């Protein structure tokens, strides 16, 4: 009898780490008609390779950002002193001329200043390159002239600030930097505790300063509360959790494995991945986090599909100053968006804010302000590289939400170049939109790698 019990316990202890991390990460997703397997096949085999090619192009690799804004919520004790936290900005001659010239020369805060500002911006563009076509000048002006704060879901850095610099995202990849501890957890605590509509009396299924989850009782109470919320607030929590999961996957997939004297070696840290997502090590929380990642993927994929008419406008340009490359990359972009639109099981955003019109408007505003606040928290991140990618990804998700809730404006885009469109995206929003989705797409692809690595451990 003892031998039987021993063998049973041995079998339980040696259960596949693969099955523990990915248990319940299969089948249909909550609040959606889609399933995990359909997303895996679509992303890994069709969309991911094309998207990576697009993100390596000059238009999408350069992002202008202000990493020196002070934290608006608390006094930050210090910045991360680790070398892998540093961000290397671009010198002016490293940025393509077309991207440098597309930065807004003036911002205007009132409709009365609009005409004068457009003239000043046109003068600036003309001084930079007298050979720009009228359509290209129009496209560059459109990148910067739309400034309707009531439609924003995130804070946009002032690109004309002397502290704003272009950063090459390919040369500053998102990866493990060593930034952790109380300061890092203060960021996530502020996000979850103060901006996810959660009562303080309900404990999160996640303990600060630890990978371990709360007790089973606390987790049960939390999910009972969450399931009792309206679909909009439940979706908001799942988006934030999905973003958190995606970031943790990136850190585990690009981990500093060997810090040599002359060369650093980066790779997949399976142990780190398990600590964040293993069923047993997280008291059942890990697989839920991964399912929320898939939910986030569906939201951002749907936004790309909905944005297709905007990017199909003849006046839209991916202007870097290299006409042939710009046209080729626009064609690739359109191809990616058409592929996104062909996805068979899209998230149905009409289920959101669909009740009483007045109540729905108030709820939408609550969600918008909560996400706006989260984007401001990114200026409190002590690690500059983490701050950079936090800004990119929150702005990208905010842009996705803006697209999803601007369907009427997108459908009403003018056919004539003489009419001002009601819907517009700045270049900063466009770059963050695609790079943020690129991060989520990469996370889905990395899950396939971790499945294989965990299986090899057995």
Residue, then its C-alpha position, 0 to 999 in steps of 0.5 A: x500500500x505504501x508503495x502505491x501511495x509513493x508511486x502516486x505522489x511521484x507521478x503527481x510531482x512529475x506531472x508535465x510542467x507544460x500541462x501545468x502552465x497551460x492547463x485551461x489555456x485552451x478552448x473558448x475564451x470568456x466573453x468571446x466566441x473565439x478559441x485559443x487554438x484558432x488564435x494560435x494558428x492565425x497568429x503564428x502561421x499567417x500574421x506574425x511573420x508579416x507584422x515583424x517585417x513591417x515593424x523593422x521598417x524605418x517608419x515603425x522603428x522610430x518612436x518619439x518619446x519623453x522619458x524625463x517627465x516626472x511621476x505625477x502621483x508620488x515622489x520617485x526615490x531613484x531611477x534604475x541604475x542598472x545598465x540594461x535599464x538605459x535607453x539609447x536615444x537617436x542622434x538627429x542624423x540617425x533618424x530618416x529626414x521624412x520622420x524628422x520633418x513630420x514632427x509637429x512644428x506647432x500645436x494648437x489648443x483652440x479651433x481659432x488657432x487652427x488656420x494659422x497653425x496649419x500655415x506655419x506647419x506648411x511653411x516648416x514642411x516647405x523649408x524642410x523639403x520643397x519637393x514634397x507633393x501636396x498630398x504628402x504635405x497634407x498627410x504629414x499635417x494630418x499626423x499632428x493636427x488632430x488633438x481632441x482630448x475627449x477621444x484620447x484614452x492615453x496621455x500623448x507626449x509633447x513631441x516638441x518638448x526639448x526632452x522628447x527624443x527619437x528612439x530606435x525600438x529595434x536597438x532598445x528591445x523589451x527584455x529583462x532588465x533586473x528592475x524589480x522589488x517594491x518600486x516595480x510593484x508600486x506601479x502594478x499595485x497602483x494600476x490594479x488597486x486604483x484604476x481597475x474598479x476594484x473595491x479595496x476590500x477585495x484582495x487581488x489574486x496576486x501578492x506584491x513582492x512575490x510570484x505567489x498568488x493569494x490564498x484559494x479563498x481570496x482568489x475565489x472571492x476576487x473572481x466571484x466579484x469580477x464575474x459579478x461586474x458588468x462586461x465593460x469593467x470585466x473586460x477592462x480588468x482582463x485587458x490590464x491583466x493581459x498586458x501584464x502577462x505579455x510583459x512578463x512573457x517578454x521578460x522571460x523570453x529575453x532573459x539575461x542568461x549570461x552576463x559575460x565580460x565582453x558579451x551578454x547572452x539572452x535567451x528563454x528562462x523557463x524557470x522564470x516563465x514557470x514562476x509567473x504562469x505555472x498552475x501550482x506555483x501561482x495557486x491556479x492564477x497563471x493560466x488565467x493570466x494567459x487567457x487574458x493575454x488572448x483576450x487582449x490579442x482579440x481586442x487589438x486585432x479587432x481594432x486593426x481590422x476596423x482601422x483599415x478604411x483609415x489607412x486605405x485613404x489615398x492621402x495616407x502616407x508612410x513618409x520617411x523620405x524614401x518613396x519606393x520603400x514607403x509605398x511598399x511598406x504601405x502595401x504591406x500594412x494594408x495587406x496585414x490589415x486585410x488579413x486581420x479583417x479576414x480573421x473568422x472569430x472577431x471580438x464583438x465590440x458592440x456588446x460594450x456600452x450597449x445599454x441605456x445611452x446615458x449610462x453607457x456614455x458615463x461608463x465609457x467615460x469612466x473607462x477612458x479616464x481609468x486608462x488615461x490614468x494608467x498611461x500617466x503611471x508609466x511616467x513613474x516607472x524607474x527603469x527607462x527601458x521599461x518606461x519606454x515600452x510601457x508608454x508604447x504599449x499603453x498608448x497602443x492599447x489606448x489607440x486601439x480603444x479609440x479606434x473601436x469606439x470611433x466606428x461612425x467617424x471611420x465609416x464617415x471618412x471623407x472621399x474628398x481631400x478638401x474635407x477635414x476627417x472627423x477621425x485622425x491618428x497621429x504618427x505617434x499613435x500609428x507607431x504605438x498601435x502597431x508596435x503594441x500589437x507586435x508585442x502581443x503577437x510576439x507573446x502568443x508566438x513565444x508561448x509556442x516556444x515555451x510549450x516546447x521548452x517545458x516539454x523538453x524538460x520532462 
